[in-house]
Each structure stands twice: as structure tokens, then as C-alpha cells.
Amino acid sequence: MTSLDHGALRAPGVSPVEREEPRSGGPARLADPRLLRQFAFIAGRWRAAPTGAALAVEDPATGEILGHVPDLGARETREAINAAEEAFAGWASLLPQERARFLRAWHDLIAENRADLATLMVLEQGKPYAEALGEIDYAASFVEWYAEEARRLVGEMPASHLPNRVMQVRREPVGVVAAITPWNFPCAMITRKAAAALAAGCPVVVRPASETPFSALALAELASRAGLPAGTFSVVTGRAEPIARELAENPKVRALSFTGSTEIGARLIAAAAPTIKRMSMELGGHAPFILFGDVDLDEAVEAALAAKFQTSGQDCLAANRIFVHEDICEPFLARFAARVKALKVGSGFEEGVEIGPLMHAHAVDKCAEHVKDALARGARLLAGGERHRRGPLFFTPTLLADCDEQMAIFAEETFGPVAAVTSFACESEVLARANASEYGLAAYLYSRDHDRIARMSRALAYGMVAVNCVTMTGAPIPFGGIKRSGLGREGGPHGIEEFTELKYVCAAFKAA
């Protein structure tokens, strides 16, 4: 395998603290090659590992090495935390409109460089370029929203229950915030957390996924250009365990926001428990997609396709269990199978590609195992079902019919391009089956019966319910789930509250 970087990560004798303008090679397709940074960003400076240790970053579509990032650990993470703590007082003391100006400048730079940011994302994550552009716009929208929300963070003045008292309830920044983000949305999951925390007055230390660090480092480069003070936004690269453990256990970190698996989230909660910090967890999903018999069939097919196959199925909002009323199930399957077979698979840079590579070999293995298990238990294979000839990380878009709760695909999140469909007879049946999950992130409901919509949207045990639509997230709304799908909310006014503490002030005055 070849590398797109034409320079060594660190020349002999160079300090771990790099010069102000470190060399950073990049793909020729980038308009601004300096957006591909191969250094961590700590306390406003670009950093290599003291030992020169580095992690390779690969293009999942080709296996080509794109470059390297420093393999840092607990020591460097503590440096980033200490720098954030030092920056906290100054950043928190700024007027809201001053913090808003920094965020607005950051937003504008993200928007100006959207094509390069999308290119980096395709290279390291593999999603189709059009989807990557959409994610950059989505990521920028959180920075824009919270630039405005900084001014709208208000307190209260409750009516006093005591004589001669003035009572205030203030929202104050919690302190240093840690953000641990996943590889499937490598820009948006950072801005959704970091912009809210920064708007509230909290500095942020980010640990991006090792598979997709370049998107995070490009955001750090743009944050630096936007003038964010040193220490307010750091990105620490390296293996997950030492960095995440330090972020969870360090008492100077007062809030930790994580997006990832429920299992890792539970471990982080346990590790952070002794320090009693604020925890925001966006964890696993197992979304039901429910189609009643009164829907427009063509509309339903396109909706199911979008809900299942966006980001090649590697999405916690992906429709993992598709329930179709028995009156329309076979016509739906016929049309859905034709659309699934027509999905174009390939590199994210190819024209018209809708399904890119998966991130890991074990993700491909899981898709294959779910298909094998379902077929052994009586499912019908209507499309795909095999690894794709494009490469080891590609899986053919797949449709399984006649699935049920005895199959692994109905018990576990697949996180790949495999759709599982089952029929149902009545509202009470599908409601019970949809809610029979330890997860509760998102659900989709399609019907034209308004009474049914009211009943079902109330009864579905999920933090978010999309009715007759697939796109439902965005900067103004509270994103999050219940049960084992997480704690807290991201986005909207509720998202900034995750990074604030309430302070009550009771002031006495002398009566006239």
C-alpha cells in the first residue's frame, strides 16, 4: 500500500511541540492541502507524539494509507485537560455575543471549506460524496445554531416565598468538557457537542475515532483560523483506551459527552462515577420502521430505502426492523427488492454511488452472519446476501423477508446494508413488537390515519418518532433516546443545558 503523505511525521530532533506551520502533506484533490493535518492539536499548538508513535489512517474503499496521526496517551490528554482548565475562566467570562462571534467565524470557515471537508470524509470514512457534503452542512448548522443560542441562555427570577428576598436561578458553564466521537459521522458528532459546550462557556477536549481523525483535525485547523483561544478546543489522537480513560477519570473534566456503543458507554459511566461528572450518552439504536396499509406504496419504498441504507446502513438511526402491514407486504417487497438491487456500490467519489464500504472487516462479517442466521431460520433472500466484488469492506445491499424475533438481525443492530422485513396484522401487535427492545432511540411510522398516528407516536417507547418522513434531526431539536440508547439530549436549547449547572442565589434586602 502507498501513502498520500510525502513527508515524515516527525523529523529526527524535532520537538514534540511542532513549529507554528508544520508541514502537512495532503491529497492533490484538496483545494487546501493544509486541512489534512497529521498532528494532534493541544493547547493551540500542533503536536506529534513524544516517541514518534503514530497510527495509520486508511481509505476503507481501497486500503490505501492516507497518512498518520500521533498515537498519544494519558499524559498528553492531561495536558489538553489542563490547558482547557486554564482557558476556562477567560472563555466563560466573555460576553455571550463575544463567544458567538468566534463560533460564527468557525461556522463560516466550515461552510467555505465544505468541499475539502467532504473530500477528507470520503477518503477516511468511505461514505458517498453527496452524503459527505450533506454531513458538512449538517455539522455547520450546529455551529451556527449555537452561535445564536449563546445569547439565548437565560436564567429565572422565581417569585420569592420568603420576605425581603430577591431570588435568581442562573445557568453557568459546567467547566471542562470531554467529547468522544464516532467514525460514522466524524464532523457532525463533534460540532453537535463542541458548539453547544463552547456556546455555554466551556472549553472542549475531543477524542475522535482512530479511523477518522482527519475530519476532527480539519475542524481544529478551522477553529484555530477562527481565532478560538488556545485551550478552548483541543483534539487528542491515539488509541481509545488510555485517552478515554483519562477523560472519564480526570476530576478536572466536569462533563463527558459520548456517541458510540451502549457497551462502551456503560464502561465510561462506570469509570467516571467517582468524579460525579455530567454524562451525556448517545448510544445504540434498533429502530423500527412501521408501514400501515393506507400508505402510498411508492413513497413508502423510497422512505424505507432512505431510512435503511443511508451511510451504507452504518447509522444508529437506521431502520433495523421493517414492519409492513400484511395487506401490502408482498407488493412492497417486490418494489423494495427492485430498488435495493439497483443501489450502486463503489467508492464515494464515483458518480451515483449510494453504498460505500463498511468501516471494518468485522462489520462485513456481521452482515454475513446475520444473513446466514436469518436464512437458516426461514427468511427469504430477495436481494444481495453476499460480500461485494469491489473489495473486502464492501457488502452487497441485501433484503430479507419473513424475518422474526428468533433471528439475530431482529435482536441486534446490524450496522450495515442489510434490510430485514416482517409483516404484521394489527396495531396492537406491531406496537408490542416494535417496543420489545432494550433500545429506544428512534422509530419511524407511516400512516394516513390521524387517530392512529396520535396513539402510536405516544405509545412508541423511543426518544424520537418520525411520522411520514425520514429526515427528522437538525440543530434545533433534542436528539437522544431512552432505555439503553442513552442519557441526555444533543441539539437545540436542551443540548446546551447539558453543559451548564444551575446556581441559585438568594439575596436579602432591607424593607423600606
N, C-alpha and C positions, 0 to 999 in steps of 0.2 A: 504494500500500500504506500502511496505517496502522500506528501503533506503539501498543503497550500501555503504553509508558512516558510519563508525563505531565510529566516533568521533564528539563531539560537534563542531559547527562552531567557537565558541569562549568561552573559559572558563571564569568563573567569575573572575574579577580583572585583566584580560589580557588587555594590552594597545591596542587601535585600530591599532597601528603600530606593526605588528607581528614581532616575532623574525626572524632571518635570514633563519632558516629552519623550517617553520611552518609545523605542521602535516597536511597531506592531504590524506585522505583515497581514495581508488580507486577500480574499479572492478578487480577481480582476473585475468581477461583476459588480462589486460595491462601488458606488459613486464616491463614497468617503471611506477608504480602507481603514482609517483610524478608528472606525466604530467597532472593528474586530480587535478587542483588547485581550491580551494573553497574560494579564496581571490581575491580581486581586486589587480592590480599591478600599483602603483602610485609612481613616482619618484624613481624607482629602488627598491621599498620595497613592500612586500605583506601586504595588508590592509584588515581588517574587517570593518564593519560599526560601528561607534561610539556607536550606540544604540543596536547593535547586530541584527538589522533588516536584514532579508535575503529573497531571492526569491528561491523557489524550482525549480529545473530543472528536467523535466520528460522525460522518454523514450516514444515517441509517439506510438510505437508499442505495449507497454504493460501498459502504465500508471504508471509504477514503478518510484519512485523518485530516481534519480541518485545522487543527492546531492543538495547543496545550494550555492548561491553566495551572496555577500553583496548587500543590497539594498541602494546604495549610491545616493547622490543628487547633488545639485548645488555647495555646499561647497566643497565637495571632487573633483568635476570636476574642480573648480577653482584652487585647489591645484595642480592638474595634469597639468593644463594650465600654472600656474606659474612656475612649475618645468620645463616644456618644454621651456618656455621663458628663464629661467636661463641657460638651456643646449644649447640653440640655437647658441650663439656666438662660443662656443667651437666646437660644431659639424660642423657648417658651415665653420669654419676656417681650418678644416682638409683638407689635400690634397685629391683629388678625389680617388686616389688609396688607401688611408687610409680608407675612408668610404667604399670603395669596399671590403676591407679585412673583415670588420665587416659583411657586407652583405653576403659575400661568406661563412663565418663561420656559419651564421644563416641558409643559404641555406643547407649547408652540414648536419647540425643537423636536419633540417626538413626531408631531404632525409633519414637520418639514422633512424629516428623515424616514418617513414611513416605508418607502420602497426599500431602502437599505435594511431597515429593521426587519421587514418581512423576508427579505432575502436571507439574512442571518438565520431567521427562524426556520425557513425551509431547509437550509443546509444542516442545521443541527437537530431539528425535530422531525422534519420529513413531511409536514402537512402541505397540502396543495397551496400554491402561491396566493390564489384568491382568498382562501381561508386565512392565510397568514396576514394578508392586508387587512382583512376584517378584524383579526385579533389586535392588530396595532391600533386601529381606530377605536376598538373597544377599550384597550388599555389607556389610550389617551383620554377617553371620556371620563375615566375616574379621576385623573389629574385635574381636568377641567372642572368637574363637579366639586371636588374638594377644595379647589382654589376658591370657589364661591361659598362652599359650606363653612370654611374657616370663619367667615363673617357672620354666619347664622347660628353659631354655637352659643346658646343663651342659657341663662340661669333662671331662677324663680325668686319671687318675694312672697312667700305664703302669708296669709293673714295671721297675725300673732294671736296665740292662745294665752299669752302672758301679758300683764300690764307693762306699759312703758318699754316695749322691746321693738326693735326692727330686726326682722329675720331675713336672711339671704341663703339661697342654695346656689352654689357656684359649680360650674364644671371646670376642673383643672386637669392639665395633662398628667397622665399617669407616670411618665418617665421614659426610660429607655425601652424601646420595643424591638423584639426579635421577630423576624419573618422567615419562615421556612417554606419554600415554594416548590411546586412540582414541575415536571418536564412537559406535560401536555399543553399547558398554556403558560409558556415561560415569560411572557411580558405582562399579560393581564393580571396574573395572580400576584405579581409584585406591585403593580400600581394600585390595585384594589386595596391592598393592605397599607402600603407605604404612603400613598397620598392621603389616606384618612389619618394615619398617625402623624404625619408631618403637619397637616392642617390643624390638628388638635394641639400641636406644640411639642410633639415627641420625636426625638431622633430615632433612626431605624438602622438596624443591622440585619442584612439579608444573607441567608444561606440558600443559593439557588441549587437546583438539581445538578448533579455532576454531568448528566447527559446534555444539558442545555445551558451552560454558564454564559455563553457569549451574548445571549439576549439580555441577561441581567447586567453584564459588564458594559454593554452598549447603553443601557439606561443610566448606568453610573456615569459614563462619559458625558452624556447629555445633561445629567443633573449637575455635573461639575461645570459644564459650559453655562448652565443657567445660573450659576453663582451660589448654589446651596453651600452654606458654610461647612468647613471641614468638620467631620464627625457626625453630621446630621444624616448622612446616607452612606453606608458602607456596604460592600459586597465581599464576603469571605468565601473563597472557593476551596474545595477539598472534599475528602471523603465525609460521608454524612455523620457517622457515629461520633467522632470527637468534637466536631463543631456543634452538632445538635445537642449533645450532652452538656457542653459548656453553656449554650444559650438557655437550656432548660434549668440548669442547676445554679447559675450565677445569680446571686441575690440582687445585683445591680440592674438586671433585666426585670422590669416590672410588668411587662405584658408579652405574651408569646402568641403569635398567630401562625397557624399551620394549615396547609392544604395537602392532603395525601390519604393514605390508607387508614382505616379505623385501627388496625393493629399498631401502627407506628404512633398514631395519635394517642392511644391509650398509654403507650410507654412514655411519651413525652409528658402527659399529665402526671403520671406517677413520679417521673424524675423531677418535675417542677413543684410537686406538692410541698416539700419542706420550705420553699421560699414563698409560698402563698401568693403567686403572681396571677395576674389576669390571664385567662386562657380563651382563645378563640380558635375553634376547630371546624374546618370544612372537610368532612371525611367521606366515606364510601357512599355509593348510591346503588339502587337496584330498581330503577324507575319502571313503573307500569305504564303502558300506553293502551288506553281503553277506547274502542270504537263501537258505538252503538249502531243499530241497523238503519237509523234515519239520516246518516251522513251521506254527503256526496262522495262516491267511491273514488273517483279520480283525485279529488282533493285529499282524501284520507290516505291514499297510496303515497302521494308526494310528501305529506306530513310525516308519515311513518318512515319514509326513506331519509328525510332530513333529521328526524329525531334519533334514528339509529346509527346512521353512517357518517355524521359529521365528525371530523378529526379521526377518521377511519375507525370509529367506534370507541376511541380512547378518550372518553369523556364521562365524568361522573353523572352527567345529565342524560346520558344515552338511554334510549328505550330498551331495557334489557328483557322485558316481558311484554309481548304484544298480545292483548286480549281483543278478539274480534267476535262480534255477535254472530251466532250460528246462522242467522238468515243471510248474512253477506260474506261469510268466511271464505267459501270457495271462490266466488268471483274476485274477492280481494286478493287471495293468494295467487290467482292466475295473473292479475295485473302487477302485483308486487314482485312476483318472480321475474317477470319480463324486465322490470325496472332494475332489479338487483343484478341480473345478468348483464345489463347494459352499462353498469358502472365502470368507468375507465380506471384502470390501476396503473400506477407508474410513479416516476419521480415528480415531486411537487412543482418542478419547473416546466413540465410538459404541458402543452396546451390541452385543456379539457380534462385533466386528471382530477378525479374525485376521491380516490382512495390511494393514500400513500403507504409507506412502510410502517410497520409497528416498531416500537422503540427497542424491544428486547426479544431475544430468542425465546425466552420463557413465555412471552405473550403469545407468540405464534404457537408454541406448544400447547398453551391453554386453550386456544381456539380449536386446535385439532382434537384435543382431549374432550372438549365439550361436544363437538360434533360426533365423535365416536361413541361417547356415552349416550347421547340422545338417540342415535340410530339404533344402538343396542337395546334401548328401552322402548322402541316403537315409533320414533319420529320419522317423518318423511323428509327426504332431502330434495328440495325443489330448485336449488341453485348452489353452485360452488361446492364447498365442503373440503377443499384441499389447499395445500400450500401453492403459492403462485410462482410461475416460472421466472418472474422478474428478479427474484433474489431471495436469500434466506430469511429476510424480515418481512416478506410480503405474504399476505393470506388472501385467497380469493373471496370476494364478497359472497356471503352464504345465507341461505334461507332455509330454516327448518320449520316444518308444520307438525301439528298434533303433539306439541310439547306439553309436559305436565310437571307437577311439583316433585315427582320422583327423579327427575333428570337434574344433573349438576347445573345446567345452564339456567334453570329456574330457581336454583338455590344460591348461586354465586354470580357476582358481577363478572361478565366475560371480558370487558375492556378490549374489544376487537370487533371486526366487521362480520359478526355472526348474528343474524336476527332469528328470534325464536317466537313462533306464533302458536296460540291456542284459541279455541272457541269457547264461548260461554252462552248460557241460556237466558239469564235474568240478572237484574240489577243487584239483588242481594248476593248472588253467587260471585259475581265479578268483584264486588266490593270486598267481600271476605277474602278472596284470593289475592287481590291487589294489596291488601293490608297485612297479609301473612308474611311479613318480612321484618327482620330486625333493623332494617334501614328505613329512613324516612326523609329523603332529600327532595325529590321531585316526582310529580305524576302528571300524565297527560290525559285529557278527557275530551272526546269528540262526540257531540250530540247536538240536536236542534231542539230538544225538549227542555224548556227553561226550568220547569219544576225539577226535572231530573238533575240538571246542572247544579241547581241550588243544593239539592240533597247530597249529591256526590261530592261536590267541592268542599262541603262542610265535613263529610264523613271520611274522606280520604286522609289517612294519617301520614301526611307529608308536609314539609315546611313550605313547599311551593307547588302550586297546581296551575297548569296551563290549560285553558279551556278553548278549544277550537283554534289553537295556534301552537306553534313550536317555539318560536323566539319569545322569551319571557324575561331574560335577565338584562341588566343595564345598571348604569351608575346610580339612578335614583331609588332602586328597590332593595329591600333587605334580603340578601342571598344567604341561604342556610337551611339546615334540616333539623329534624328531631330524631329521637332514639339514637342509634349508633351512627347516625350520619353527621353528628357534630354538636357543637356548642356555639352560641352567639350568632351574630349576623355580620355580613360584609356588604358594603354599599349603602347609599342613602344616608339619611341622618342617623339611623341606627348603627351604621358602620363606624362613624366617628366616635360614638359613645363608648365603643369597646376600648378606646384608648384614653378615656377620661375617668376621673374619680369625682364623686360628689363631695363638696365641702359645705357644711352648714355653719353659718355664722349668726350668732345671736348677740345683738348689741343693745345694751340698756341706755336709756336716756332719761334725763330728769324732766318730770312733768312741770308744766308752767304753773 
